[in-house]
Amino acid sequence: MTTTGTQVKLELREMYDQLAANYDAIYRTPAGQYFMNRKIDTMLKLAAFPQGSRLLEVGCANGVYTFALARLGFQMTGLDLSPECVHTATQQAERVGLTHINFTVGDAEALSQFDDNTFDGVISFSTLRYVPNLAKAIRELYRVLRPGGIAVVDFPNKRSPWFTFMKPLLTGQTHIHDHQYTTGQIKRMLQEAGFRKVSLRRILYTPKTIPGWALPAMKVIDYVGERTPGFNQFASIIVAGGHK
């Protein structure tokens, strides 16, 4: 039986509704903090958003990246498919005094609550990999960007052994409806949606789940591996930036 796009979204929404309260727990560990900071640092190198830029985060979960970026001085809007994640993020924003962040329930394939040319930047971490109609979602990111704006998105690297082999073996876990992509596939999809000056970075061999004692060694592996021709083909995350 073929799983429809509607079924995929329902299953993802149900899963993230259940994870909403504790989704950010892994990011409070040393490895999780390092993982998040590496993604944010790479995003800022690709986009160089000025402070005060109006950014949309597609797939914000319970706001862990949204809050981090708001603290860096960006005007943040967080969107997620899960109502429970949005509710949790909104409550957390009130608790920590970041009430200027706007959280909303929405679908990456249909950002209908936003007009054309609304945001200075659009970012999306660990989200587009699950979207049933990826081309449609990327076109929506492009639509809501202002001319000259930049989108930064990430995907699991299809060439990395982590997602298809090591993660199931070491953790016994796989993620429903997950997809991996190559740099060539990602660049082509962004260009077909209209993005220009597309840049890509392969980062991270370090999973969020490693114990703290192993993190120093993994940081060395990241530093060397990301800079070693040939070996850098197998980093786990591809971060891509494109201009409108």
URWO-V42784 format. One line per field, one symbol per residue. phi: phi as a letter, one per 40 degrees, with the letter a starting at -180 (. if undefined). burial: 1 if it has 16 or more other ideal C-beta (glycine too) atoms within 10 Angstrom, else 0. A space follows every 10 residues. Layout:
phi=???
burial=???
This chain:
phi=.cccdccdcc ccccccdccd cbdcdccccd ccccdccccc dcdcccbfcc dgccbbbcgc fcgccdcccc cchccbbbba ccdccccccc ccccccgbcc cbbacabdca cccbcdfcbc abbabfbccb ccbcdccccc dcccccdgcb bbbbaccccc ccccbccccc bgbbbcfcbb bcccccdccc ccchcbfcbb bbbgbccccc cdcccdcccc ccccccbbdg cccbdcbbbb babc
burial=0000000110 0110011011 0011011010 1101110111 0110011010 0010111111 1111111111 0001111111 1101111111 0110000100 1011011110 1001000111 1111111111 1101001111 1111100011 1111111111 0110001000 0000000011 1010011011 0010100111 1111111001 0000100100 0100110000 0100111111 1111
